[in-house]
Amino acid sequence: MGWISITIALPLVGALVLAVAPELSARGVRAVGMGATVLTLLTSVALLTQFDLSEPGLQLLERFTWIPAIGADVALAVDGVSLLLILLTTLLTPLILFASWSSVTDRLRGYVAAFLVLEAAVIGVFASVDLLLFYVFFEFTLIPMYLIIGIWGGTLRRYAAVKFFLYTLLGGLLMLVAILYLFGQAGTFDYEAVRALELTITEQRWLFVAFALAFAVKVPLFPVHTWLPDAHTEAPTGGSVFLAGVLLKMGTFGLLRYALPIFPDATVEFAPWLLAISVVGILYGAVVALMQADIKRLIAYSSVSHMGFVVLGTFALNATATSASVIQMVNHGLSTGALFLLIGFLYERRHTRQIAAFGGLAKQVPVMAGLWLVVSMSSLALPGLNGFVGEFPILLGTFQENRTAGVLAAFGAVLAAVYLLWAYQRIFHGPLEGADNQNTVDLKPREIGVLTPIVVLIVAIGLYPQPMFDLVEPSVDRVLTEVGVSELEVEPAATTSEEG
């Protein structure tokens, strides 16, 4: 049993303990959850220490027989992209449970167990190198998230949970049909074998559409995004953080891991359409966010806009933009996750998310106001913070390939500054009026402790992003080489031409 399978197994063991252990106190339930997630974080760091940065392919392969009759295995491996997303997942999960330490008391055992199962399933998505196993993990994530929204969510939680479930399930079923077709061609679900298939352009087109639609719903990409604002608004704070921080990345990861390398000709053919849809999503999400009266719904629509940048960078098919799109997945997970945490902490104090209900809170809660400002600046891509080192290279690389898309997407970055800073001004600046505002208390040490590692990473990545680029660039270039647009292939040809 290798480190990847151990990383998946630890949260499941924690969930099993919660399911069978009799008479656990609330403190005991939290201890089991925190213990399992912290150990999972440590094992994911162990994966990083064993990873060879110079190797672009899949590493640390683990394979176990699963369904021999159809050639399906439990096959697990990581490349630079999947390892980075696993680290993001294992970092955010213990922070989510720590943030919920006192706010969630109803059915606590089920709440913690749901997050543990969800963490294991998401790690499985990022580590699977068997298409059937990937599909099982991909769809299984729906169950714990459905329960988290439907049981511990807000007033319209059932509606939001069902909408989330149906949208993502239907998208996944399209992908299943495509996976079964690929199995018929390759005779196996093995990722590398499927990747080596030589498909006709007609086959690639249909299969690409099936995979891309499934992943577009998960991103979510305009116009299949409508489940996200409802899910975010009704989910408990922890659910919103995990949804924004990790679950949405399954869509963009899937595009890069499956759609691009398996269907390279279709990728090049559909790339202009995906760029156009991404730009529409960036601008649409930003404009609608600007009109929101509920701060949580505002950040939900900002996710539609910001994830549009990730898809934009992916389909720019440019080494600069595509590598930065992976970095931006992590940046979005950190900054938007932190914003949802702050909104949750404020909601616990005021029991409202209406922006108009606040005002002048910087005088009353200076620590919250300061952290909120840093995270907002990160989200709007201020130079020196993590958002800039992801978003600016995406725009730069996109501009090199498609100037119109690059210029229009830049307006989305400008609108992000408008809606984030305007919301911040209305909540924290101005006169401190009303007894509720005047009695609002600042962040507690535990809440500051939850936010501190995220803020440290926001600053550290913004100042020195090179280690992350070193991790993902070999894997990204391998994908672009298979699509036929790798810059490393172009440069030698140019040199030969000059010498001739």
C-alpha positions as CSV (number, residue, x, y, z in Angstrom):
1,M,0.0,0.0,0.0
2,G,1.6,3.2,-1.2
3,W,1.3,6.8,-0.1
4,I,-1.5,7.7,-2.5
5,S,-3.8,4.9,-1.3
6,I,-2.9,5.7,2.3
7,T,-3.9,9.3,1.6
8,I,-7.3,8.2,0.3
9,A,-7.8,5.6,3.1
10,L,-7.1,7.8,6.1
11,P,-10.3,10.0,5.8
12,L,-12.3,6.8,5.1
13,V,-10.9,5.2,8.2
14,G,-11.9,8.3,10.2
15,A,-15.4,8.2,8.7
16,L,-15.7,4.5,9.6
17,V,-14.6,5.2,13.2
18,L,-17.4,7.8,13.4
19,A,-19.9,5.4,12.0
20,V,-19.2,2.5,14.4
21,A,-17.8,4.1,17.6
22,P,-20.5,4.2,20.3
23,E,-21.2,7.2,22.5
24,L,-18.6,9.6,21.1
25,S,-18.8,13.0,22.7
26,A,-18.8,16.2,20.5
27,R,-15.2,16.7,21.4
28,G,-14.4,13.1,20.5
29,V,-16.1,13.5,17.1
30,R,-14.1,16.6,16.3
31,A,-10.9,15.0,17.5
32,V,-11.4,12.0,15.1
33,G,-12.2,14.4,12.2
34,M,-9.2,16.7,12.9
35,G,-6.9,13.7,13.5
36,A,-7.8,12.0,10.2
37,T,-7.6,15.2,8.1
38,V,-4.3,16.3,9.7
39,L,-2.7,12.9,9.1
40,T,-4.0,13.0,5.5
41,L,-2.3,16.4,5.0
42,L,0.9,14.9,6.3
43,T,0.7,11.9,3.9
44,S,0.1,14.3,1.0
45,V,3.2,16.2,2.0
46,A,5.0,12.9,2.0
47,L,3.8,12.4,-1.6
48,L,5.4,15.7,-2.5
49,T,8.8,14.7,-1.0
50,Q,8.8,11.6,-3.2
51,F,7.8,13.4,-6.4
52,D,10.4,14.0,-9.1
53,L,10.0,17.5,-10.4
54,S,11.9,16.8,-13.7
55,E,9.5,13.9,-14.7
56,P,6.5,15.1,-16.7
57,G,4.6,11.9,-16.6
58,L,2.5,10.1,-14.0
59,Q,4.5,8.9,-11.0
60,L,4.2,6.8,-7.8
61,L,1.9,4.4,-9.6
62,E,-0.1,2.0,-7.5
63,R,-2.3,-0.7,-9.1
64,F,-4.7,-3.2,-7.5
65,T,-7.0,-5.6,-9.3
66,W,-10.6,-4.4,-9.0
67,I,-12.9,-6.0,-11.6
68,P,-10.7,-8.4,-13.6
69,A,-13.6,-9.5,-15.9
70,I,-13.6,-6.1,-17.6
71,G,-10.0,-5.1,-17.0
72,A,-10.8,-2.4,-14.4
73,D,-8.2,-1.7,-11.8
74,V,-7.7,0.5,-8.8
75,A,-4.9,2.4,-10.5
76,L,-3.6,5.5,-8.8
77,A,-0.8,7.9,-9.8
78,V,0.0,11.6,-9.7
79,D,1.6,14.2,-11.9
80,G,2.4,17.8,-11.0
81,V,-1.1,19.1,-11.6
82,S,-2.9,16.4,-9.6
83,L,-0.4,16.5,-6.8
84,L,-0.9,20.3,-6.4
85,L,-4.7,19.8,-6.2
86,I,-4.4,17.0,-3.7
87,L,-2.3,19.3,-1.5
88,L,-4.9,22.0,-1.8
89,T,-7.7,19.5,-0.8
90,T,-5.8,18.1,2.2
91,L,-5.0,21.6,3.4
92,L,-8.5,23.0,3.2
93,T,-10.3,20.1,4.8
94,P,-8.9,20.3,8.3
95,L,-9.3,24.1,8.2
96,I,-13.0,23.6,7.3
97,L,-13.5,21.3,10.3
98,F,-11.6,23.7,12.6
99,A,-13.7,26.6,11.4
100,S,-16.9,24.6,12.1
101,W,-15.7,23.8,15.7
102,S,-18.5,25.6,17.4
103,S,-20.9,26.7,14.7
104,V,-22.1,23.1,13.8
105,T,-23.6,21.2,16.7
106,D,-26.6,19.5,15.1
107,R,-25.8,15.9,13.8
108,L,-22.1,16.7,14.2
109,R,-21.0,13.1,13.7
110,G,-22.7,13.0,10.3
111,Y,-21.3,16.4,9.3
112,V,-17.7,15.4,10.0
113,A,-18.1,12.0,8.4
114,A,-19.5,13.6,5.3
115,F,-16.5,15.8,4.9
116,L,-14.1,12.9,5.5
117,V,-15.8,10.8,2.8
118,L,-15.9,13.8,0.5
119,E,-12.1,14.4,1.0
120,A,-11.3,10.8,0.1
121,A,-13.5,10.9,-3.0
122,V,-11.9,14.1,-4.3
123,I,-8.4,12.8,-3.8
124,G,-9.5,9.7,-5.7
125,V,-10.6,11.9,-8.6
126,F,-7.2,13.6,-8.8
127,A,-5.2,10.4,-8.4
128,S,-7.2,7.9,-10.6
129,V,-5.5,6.7,-13.8
130,D,-8.3,4.2,-14.6
131,L,-11.2,5.8,-16.4
132,L,-13.9,3.7,-14.7
133,L,-12.4,4.4,-11.3
134,F,-12.2,8.1,-12.1
135,Y,-15.9,8.1,-13.0
136,V,-16.8,6.3,-9.8
137,F,-15.0,8.8,-7.6
138,F,-16.2,11.8,-9.8
139,E,-19.8,10.8,-9.3
140,F,-19.4,9.6,-5.7
141,T,-18.5,13.2,-4.6
142,L,-22.1,14.1,-5.2
143,I,-23.4,12.1,-2.3
144,P,-21.6,13.7,0.6
145,M,-21.9,17.2,-0.8
146,Y,-25.6,16.6,-1.4
147,L,-26.0,15.7,2.2
148,I,-23.9,18.6,3.4
149,I,-26.1,21.1,1.5
150,G,-29.4,19.3,2.1
151,I,-29.0,18.7,5.8
152,W,-26.9,21.6,7.2
153,G,-27.7,24.3,4.6
154,G,-30.1,27.3,4.7
155,T,-33.8,27.7,4.2
156,L,-33.8,26.6,0.6
157,R,-31.2,23.8,1.2
158,R,-33.3,21.0,-0.3
159,Y,-33.9,22.8,-3.6
160,A,-30.3,23.8,-3.9
161,A,-29.1,20.3,-3.0
162,V,-31.4,18.6,-5.6
163,K,-30.4,21.1,-8.3
164,F,-26.7,20.6,-7.6
165,F,-27.2,16.8,-7.7
166,L,-29.2,16.7,-10.9
167,Y,-27.0,19.1,-12.9
168,T,-23.7,17.3,-12.1
169,L,-25.2,13.8,-12.3
170,L,-26.6,14.3,-15.8
171,G,-23.3,15.8,-17.0
172,G,-21.4,12.8,-15.6
173,L,-23.7,10.4,-17.4
174,L,-22.7,11.9,-20.7
175,M,-19.1,11.2,-19.7
176,L,-19.9,7.6,-18.8
177,V,-21.2,7.0,-22.3
178,A,-18.0,8.4,-23.7
179,I,-15.9,6.3,-21.3
180,L,-17.7,3.1,-22.4
181,Y,-17.1,3.9,-26.1
182,L,-13.4,4.4,-25.3
183,F,-13.3,1.1,-23.5
184,G,-14.8,-0.6,-26.6
185,Q,-11.9,0.9,-28.7
186,A,-9.1,0.2,-26.2
187,G,-10.3,-2.9,-24.5
188,T,-9.3,-1.4,-21.2
189,F,-10.0,1.5,-18.9
190,D,-6.3,2.2,-18.4
191,Y,-5.6,5.9,-18.8
192,E,-2.4,5.6,-20.7
193,A,-3.8,3.0,-23.1
194,V,-6.9,5.2,-23.8
195,R,-4.6,8.2,-24.2
196,A,-2.6,6.3,-26.9
197,L,-5.7,5.6,-29.0
198,E,-5.8,7.0,-32.5
199,L,-9.3,8.2,-32.9
200,T,-10.8,9.7,-36.0
201,I,-11.7,13.4,-36.0
202,T,-15.4,12.6,-35.9
203,E,-15.0,10.3,-32.9
204,Q,-12.9,12.9,-31.2
205,R,-15.5,15.6,-31.7
206,W,-18.4,13.6,-30.2
207,L,-16.3,12.3,-27.3
208,F,-14.8,15.7,-26.6
209,V,-18.2,17.2,-26.3
210,A,-19.4,14.5,-23.9
211,F,-16.4,15.0,-21.6
212,A,-16.3,18.8,-21.9
213,L,-20.0,19.1,-21.0
214,A,-19.5,17.0,-17.9
215,F,-16.6,19.1,-16.8
216,A,-18.2,22.4,-17.8
217,V,-21.1,21.7,-15.4
218,K,-18.6,21.0,-12.6
219,V,-16.5,24.1,-13.3
220,P,-19.3,25.6,-13.7
221,L,-18.9,27.2,-17.1
222,F,-21.6,29.6,-18.6
223,P,-24.4,28.8,-19.4
224,V,-24.5,25.6,-17.3
225,H,-23.6,27.5,-14.1
226,T,-27.0,28.1,-12.6
227,W,-26.7,25.5,-9.9
228,L,-23.7,27.1,-8.3
229,P,-25.2,30.4,-6.8
230,D,-28.0,28.4,-5.2
231,A,-25.6,25.8,-3.9
232,H,-23.2,28.3,-2.5
233,T,-25.9,30.5,-0.9
234,E,-27.7,27.6,0.8
235,A,-24.6,25.5,1.8
236,P,-23.1,25.8,5.3
237,T,-19.9,27.7,5.5
238,G,-17.8,24.6,5.3
239,G,-19.7,23.3,2.3
240,S,-19.2,26.6,0.4
241,V,-15.5,26.6,1.2
242,F,-15.0,23.0,-0.1
243,L,-17.2,23.6,-3.1
244,A,-15.3,26.7,-4.2
245,G,-11.9,25.6,-3.0
246,V,-11.9,22.0,-4.3
247,L,-15.0,20.6,-6.1
248,L,-15.0,23.2,-8.9
249,K,-11.4,22.2,-9.7
250,M,-12.5,18.7,-10.6
251,G,-14.0,20.3,-13.8
252,T,-10.9,22.2,-14.9
253,F,-8.7,19.3,-13.9
254,G,-10.8,16.9,-16.0
255,L,-10.4,19.2,-19.0
256,L,-6.6,19.2,-18.7
257,R,-6.2,15.5,-17.7
258,Y,-8.7,14.0,-20.2
259,A,-10.2,16.3,-22.8
260,L,-7.0,17.8,-24.1
261,P,-4.6,14.8,-24.4
262,I,-7.2,12.1,-25.4
263,F,-8.9,14.3,-28.1
264,P,-6.1,16.6,-29.3
265,D,-7.5,17.4,-32.8
266,A,-10.9,18.2,-31.4
267,T,-9.3,20.3,-28.7
268,V,-7.7,22.5,-31.3
269,E,-10.9,22.7,-33.3
270,F,-13.1,23.6,-30.3
271,A,-10.6,25.9,-28.5
272,P,-11.9,29.1,-30.1
273,W,-15.4,28.3,-29.0
274,L,-14.2,27.5,-25.4
275,L,-12.3,30.8,-25.3
276,A,-15.4,32.7,-26.4
277,I,-17.6,30.9,-23.8
278,S,-15.0,31.5,-21.1
279,V,-14.9,35.3,-21.9
280,V,-18.7,35.4,-21.7
281,G,-18.6,33.6,-18.4
282,I,-16.0,36.0,-17.0
283,L,-17.9,39.1,-17.9
284,Y,-21.4,37.7,-17.1
285,G,-20.3,36.5,-13.6
286,A,-18.6,39.8,-12.9
287,V,-21.6,41.9,-14.0
288,V,-24.1,39.8,-12.1
289,A,-21.9,39.8,-9.0
290,L,-21.9,43.6,-9.1
291,M,-25.7,43.6,-8.7
292,Q,-26.0,41.2,-5.7
293,A,-27.3,42.4,-2.4
294,D,-26.3,39.2,-0.6
295,I,-22.5,39.1,0.0
296,K,-22.4,35.3,-0.2
297,R,-24.2,35.3,-3.5
298,L,-21.9,38.0,-4.8
299,I,-18.9,35.8,-4.1
300,A,-20.7,32.8,-5.7
301,Y,-21.0,34.7,-9.0
302,S,-17.4,35.9,-8.6
303,S,-16.5,32.2,-8.8
304,V,-18.3,31.9,-12.1
305,S,-16.1,34.8,-13.3
306,H,-12.8,33.6,-11.8
307,M,-13.2,30.0,-12.9
308,G,-13.8,31.4,-16.4
309,F,-10.2,32.6,-16.3
310,V,-9.0,29.1,-15.5
311,V,-10.8,27.7,-18.6
312,L,-9.6,30.6,-20.6
313,G,-6.0,29.8,-19.8
314,T,-6.5,26.1,-20.4
315,F,-7.8,26.6,-23.9
316,A,-5.4,29.3,-24.9
317,L,-3.2,26.3,-25.6
318,N,-0.2,28.3,-24.6
319,A,2.4,27.1,-22.1
320,T,2.3,30.4,-20.2
321,A,-1.5,30.6,-19.9
322,T,-2.1,26.9,-19.4
323,S,0.4,26.5,-16.6
324,A,-0.9,29.7,-15.0
325,S,-4.5,28.3,-15.2
326,V,-3.4,25.4,-12.9
327,I,-1.8,27.9,-10.5
328,Q,-5.0,29.9,-10.6
329,M,-7.0,26.8,-9.6
330,V,-5.1,26.9,-6.3
331,N,-5.3,30.7,-6.0
332,H,-9.0,30.7,-6.4
333,G,-9.4,27.9,-3.8
334,L,-7.4,29.9,-1.3
335,S,-8.8,33.4,-1.8
336,T,-12.5,32.4,-2.4
337,G,-12.3,29.8,0.3
338,A,-11.1,32.4,2.7
339,L,-13.8,34.9,1.7
340,F,-16.5,32.2,2.4
341,L,-14.9,31.6,5.8
342,L,-15.0,35.3,6.6
343,I,-18.6,35.5,5.4
344,G,-19.5,32.6,7.6
345,F,-17.8,34.1,10.6
346,L,-19.7,37.4,10.0
347,Y,-23.0,35.5,9.6
348,E,-22.5,33.7,12.9
349,R,-22.4,37.1,14.6
350,R,-25.2,38.9,12.7
351,H,-27.4,36.2,11.1
352,T,-27.7,38.2,7.9
353,R,-25.7,38.4,4.7
354,Q,-27.4,41.5,3.3
355,I,-24.7,44.1,2.5
356,A,-27.1,46.9,3.3
357,A,-27.4,45.7,6.9
358,F,-23.7,46.5,7.6
359,G,-21.6,49.6,7.5
360,G,-18.6,51.0,9.4
361,L,-17.6,47.6,10.8
362,A,-13.8,48.3,10.4
363,K,-14.1,50.4,13.6
364,Q,-15.7,47.5,15.5
365,V,-13.9,44.5,14.0
366,P,-10.5,45.7,12.8
367,V,-8.9,42.3,12.5
368,M,-11.7,40.9,10.4
369,A,-11.6,44.0,8.3
370,G,-7.9,43.7,7.7
371,L,-8.0,40.1,6.8
372,W,-11.0,40.6,4.5
373,L,-9.2,43.4,2.7
374,V,-6.1,41.2,2.1
375,V,-8.2,38.3,0.8
376,S,-10.3,40.7,-1.4
377,M,-7.1,42.1,-2.9
378,S,-5.9,38.6,-3.5
379,S,-9.1,37.8,-5.4
380,L,-8.9,40.9,-7.5
381,A,-5.3,40.0,-8.5
382,L,-3.4,42.8,-6.7
383,P,0.4,42.5,-7.6
384,G,2.3,40.9,-4.8
385,L,-0.5,38.5,-3.9
386,N,-1.3,35.1,-5.3
387,G,-4.1,36.1,-7.6
388,F,-1.8,38.2,-9.8
389,V,0.7,35.5,-10.5
390,G,-2.1,33.3,-11.9
391,E,-4.4,35.8,-13.6
392,F,-1.8,38.0,-15.3
393,P,0.0,35.2,-17.1
394,I,-3.4,33.8,-18.2
395,L,-4.2,37.1,-19.7
396,L,-0.7,37.5,-21.2
397,G,-0.7,34.0,-22.7
398,T,-4.3,34.4,-24.0
399,F,-3.4,37.7,-25.6
400,Q,-0.5,36.1,-27.5
401,E,-2.9,33.5,-29.0
402,N,-6.2,35.5,-29.3
403,R,-6.0,39.3,-28.7
404,T,-9.8,39.8,-28.7
405,A,-10.3,37.2,-25.9
406,G,-7.4,38.5,-23.9
407,V,-8.6,42.1,-24.1
408,L,-12.2,41.3,-23.2
409,A,-11.2,39.0,-20.3
410,A,-9.1,41.9,-18.9
411,F,-12.4,43.8,-18.4
412,G,-13.5,41.0,-16.1
413,A,-10.4,41.7,-14.0
414,V,-11.4,45.3,-13.8
415,L,-15.0,44.5,-12.8
416,A,-13.6,42.2,-10.1
417,A,-12.0,45.1,-8.5
418,V,-15.2,47.1,-8.7
419,Y,-17.5,44.5,-7.1
420,L,-15.1,43.4,-4.4
421,L,-14.0,46.8,-3.3
422,W,-17.5,48.2,-3.5
423,A,-18.8,45.4,-1.3
424,Y,-15.9,45.9,1.2
425,Q,-16.6,49.7,1.3
426,R,-20.3,49.2,2.1
427,I,-19.6,46.6,4.8
428,F,-16.6,48.0,6.6
429,H,-16.5,51.8,5.8
430,G,-18.8,54.7,6.6
431,P,-20.5,55.5,9.9
432,L,-21.0,52.7,12.4
433,E,-24.8,52.8,12.9
434,G,-27.2,50.5,14.6
435,A,-26.9,48.5,17.7
436,D,-26.2,45.2,15.8
437,N,-23.2,46.7,14.1
438,Q,-22.0,48.4,17.2
439,N,-22.2,45.1,19.2
440,T,-20.4,42.9,16.5
441,V,-17.4,41.3,18.0
442,D,-14.0,40.7,16.3
443,L,-12.5,37.4,15.2
444,K,-11.6,34.9,17.9
445,P,-8.2,33.3,18.2
446,R,-9.5,30.1,16.7
447,E,-11.0,31.9,13.7
448,I,-7.7,33.8,13.2
449,G,-5.9,30.5,13.4
450,V,-8.1,29.1,10.6
451,L,-7.4,32.0,8.3
452,T,-3.7,32.5,9.1
453,P,-2.2,29.6,6.9
454,I,-4.4,30.7,4.0
455,V,-3.2,34.3,4.2
456,V,0.4,33.2,4.6
457,L,0.1,31.2,1.4
458,I,-1.7,34.1,-0.4
459,V,1.3,36.3,0.3
460,A,4.0,33.6,-0.2
461,I,2.6,32.5,-3.6
462,G,2.3,36.1,-4.7
463,L,6.0,36.8,-3.8
464,Y,7.5,33.5,-4.9
465,P,5.3,31.4,-7.2
466,Q,8.2,29.6,-8.9
467,P,8.0,26.3,-6.9
468,M,4.4,25.9,-8.0
469,F,5.3,26.6,-11.7
470,D,8.2,24.1,-11.4
471,L,5.8,21.5,-10.2
472,V,3.1,21.9,-12.9
473,E,5.0,23.0,-16.0
474,P,6.5,19.6,-17.0
475,S,3.0,18.0,-16.8
476,V,1.3,20.9,-18.7
477,D,4.0,20.8,-21.4
478,R,3.4,17.1,-21.9
479,V,-0.3,17.7,-22.5
480,L,0.4,20.6,-24.9
481,T,3.0,18.4,-26.7
482,E,0.3,15.8,-27.3
483,V,-2.2,18.5,-28.5
484,G,0.6,19.6,-30.8
485,V,1.1,23.1,-29.6
486,S,4.1,22.8,-27.2
487,E,6.5,25.7,-27.3
488,L,9.3,23.3,-26.7
489,E,8.6,21.7,-30.0
490,V,8.4,25.1,-31.9
491,E,11.7,26.5,-30.7
492,P,14.1,23.9,-32.2
493,A,12.3,24.2,-35.6
494,A,12.7,27.9,-35.6
495,T,16.4,27.6,-34.8
496,T,17.0,25.1,-37.6
497,S,15.3,27.5,-40.0
498,E,17.5,30.4,-39.0
499,E,20.6,28.2,-39.4
500,G,19.5,27.2,-42.9
